[in-house]
């Protein structure tokens, strides 16, 4: 039987650029969920393809749980929103025991309320000419560092913002995944357990976009 895994993928844009995101896969390779940073309209709370007005559009973290059992386990509703497309560049960043992989994934979910509470402006058209670019690719790096997995690059594609994070390094260090005992992992990550609901219910809040 294959291990569970965390996969990095790239949605190609206009043939030259890309939007990087994360996919959680089960032992059969099915996509259980996706993690994205997306430009989001502050007034409507809905994600948009690209931010064009930094005053109106914010960078938000979004979690899309596809699998019904997994969604139920974290107290969320299944969501069919998906950026998966055939032929996308992909890299497996981590694989292993189900409980260990879920613990990494949930470390990113736990940070989502704090990420979204920053209400970061989404740079016009995804990049800034002056100053650091913090965009969807920056969210990708932030998630990867929170999960404690390698953050791969994708050759031959422009990825503005990939070198920056949404949080200071010291804050990422405080929130990131830490190794647990096998017993703790099973208690926290067993579907249907009270522990996983407490550990992830509030962290599946990406569906609840809050204006601050």
C-alpha positions in Angstrom: 0.0 0.0 0.0 1.3 3.5 -0.9 1.9 6.1 1.8 -0.2 9.2 2.2 1.6 12.2 0.7 1.8 16.0 0.3 2.3 17.1 -3.2 3.4 20.5 -4.6 1.8 21.4 -7.9 1.9 24.4 -10.3 -1.1 25.8 -12.2 0.5 27.4 -15.4 -0.6 30.9 -16.2 -0.3 32.4 -19.7 2.4 29.9 -20.6 5.2 31.6 -18.6 4.1 32.0 -15.0 2.6 29.8 -12.4 0.4 29.6 -9.2 1.9 27.0 -6.8 -0.3 25.1 -4.4 -0.4 22.0 -2.2 -2.4 18.7 -2.5 -3.0 16.1 0.2 -3.3 12.6 -1.2 -4.3 9.3 0.3 -2.6 5.9 -0.1 -4.4 5.4 -3.4 -3.3 8.7 -4.8 -6.7 10.3 -4.5 -6.7 14.1 -3.8 -8.2 14.6 -0.3 -7.8 18.4 -0.1 -6.0 21.4 -1.6 -4.3 24.4 0.1 -4.1 27.7 -1.7 -3.3 31.3 -1.3 -5.7 33.3 -3.4 -6.6 36.9 -4.2 -9.9 37.5 -2.5 -12.4 40.3 -2.8 -12.6 42.0 0.6 -16.2 43.0 0.0 -17.7 39.7 -1.2 -15.3 37.3 0.5 -14.9 35.3 -2.7 -11.6 34.3 -4.4 -10.8 35.8 -7.8 -8.4 34.6 -10.5 -5.9 37.5 -10.0 -5.8 40.5 -7.8 -6.0 43.8 -9.8 -6.7 46.3 -7.0 -4.6 46.1 -3.8 -7.2 48.3 -2.0 -10.0 45.9 -2.7 -8.2 42.5 -2.9 -6.5 40.7 -0.1 -4.3 37.6 0.1 -6.2 34.8 1.8 -5.5 31.2 2.7 -8.1 28.7 1.3 -8.6 25.0 2.2 -10.7 22.9 -0.1 -11.4 19.4 1.4 -12.7 17.2 -1.4 -13.1 13.8 0.3 -16.3 13.5 2.3 -14.8 11.4 5.1 -11.9 13.7 5.5 -14.1 16.8 5.5 -16.4 15.2 8.1 -13.4 14.4 10.2 -12.3 18.0 10.4 -15.8 19.3 10.8 -16.0 20.9 7.3 -18.2 20.4 4.3 -16.7 18.8 1.1 -15.8 21.4 -1.5 -15.5 20.6 -5.2 -13.4 23.7 -5.9 -10.2 22.4 -7.5 -7.2 23.7 -9.4 -6.0 20.3 -10.4 -5.4 19.9 -14.1 -3.9 17.1 -16.2 -0.2 17.7 -17.1 0.6 20.1 -14.3 4.2 20.0 -13.0 4.1 18.2 -9.6 6.6 17.2 -6.9 6.0 14.9 -3.9 7.3 16.9 -1.0 6.6 14.4 1.8 5.1 10.9 2.1 4.7 8.5 4.9 2.3 7.2 7.6 -1.2 8.6 7.3 -1.1 10.1 10.8 2.3 11.8 10.3 1.3 13.3 7.0 -2.1 14.6 8.4 -0.2 16.1 11.3 1.9 18.1 8.9 -1.1 19.2 6.9 -3.0 20.3 10.0 -0.1 22.4 11.1 -0.8 24.6 8.1 -4.5 24.6 8.8 -3.9 25.7 12.4 -2.1 28.9 11.1 -4.8 29.9 8.7 -6.9 32.2 11.0 -3.7 34.1 11.8 -2.6 34.3 8.1 -6.0 35.6 7.1 -6.3 38.0 10.0 -3.3 40.0 8.6 -5.5 41.2 5.8 -2.5 41.5 3.5 -3.0 43.5 0.3 -2.8 41.4 -2.9 -0.3 43.1 -5.2 -1.8 44.4 -8.5 -1.5 41.6 -11.0 0.5 39.4 -8.6 3.7 41.4 -8.2 5.2 44.6 -6.9 7.8 46.7 -8.6 9.0 48.2 -5.4 9.2 46.2 -2.2 8.6 42.6 -1.4 6.0 40.7 -3.4 3.6 38.8 -1.1 1.2 36.8 -3.2 -0.2 33.3 -3.8 3.2 31.8 -4.2 4.3 33.4 -0.9 1.3 31.6 0.7 2.6 28.3 -0.9 6.0 28.8 0.7 4.5 29.7 4.0 2.3 26.6 4.0 5.4 24.4 3.1 7.5 25.9 5.9 4.6 25.4 8.4 4.3 21.8 7.3 8.0 21.3 7.6 8.4 20.0 4.0 10.7 21.0 1.2 9.4 23.9 -0.9 10.3 23.0 -4.5 10.7 25.4 -7.4 9.4 24.7 -10.9 11.9 25.4 -13.7 11.0 27.5 -16.7 8.1 29.2 -14.9 8.0 32.6 -13.4 7.0 32.4 -9.8 7.0 35.9 -8.3 6.8 35.9 -4.5 8.0 32.4 -4.1 10.9 33.5 -1.9 8.8 35.4 0.6 6.5 34.4 3.4 3.3 35.7 4.9 4.6 35.6 8.4 7.9 36.5 10.1 10.4 33.6 10.4 10.1 33.5 14.2 6.3 33.2 14.0 6.6 30.4 11.4 9.0 28.6 13.8 6.5 28.9 16.6 3.6 27.5 14.5 5.3 24.9 12.4 4.9 21.1 12.5 6.7 19.3 15.3 7.3 15.6 15.5 4.9 13.8 17.8 4.9 10.3 19.3 3.0 7.6 17.3 0.3 7.5 20.0 -0.2 11.3 19.8 -0.4 11.2 16.0 -3.0 8.5 16.1 -5.1 10.3 18.7 -5.0 13.5 16.8 -5.4 12.2 13.2 -7.8 9.3 13.5 -10.9 10.3 11.5 -14.0 10.8 13.6 -12.0 11.3 16.8 -12.7 14.3 19.1 -9.1 15.1 19.0 -9.0 15.7 15.2 -12.1 17.8 15.4 -10.6 20.0 18.1 -7.3 20.1 16.3 -8.7 21.0 12.9 -12.2 22.3 13.2 -11.2 25.9 13.7 -8.4 25.4 11.2 -10.7 24.5 8.4 -11.9 28.1 8.6 -10.6 29.2 5.1 -14.2 28.9 4.0 -15.0 31.7 6.4 -13.3 34.7 5.0 -13.3 37.4 7.6 -12.8 41.1 7.0 -10.6 42.7 9.7 
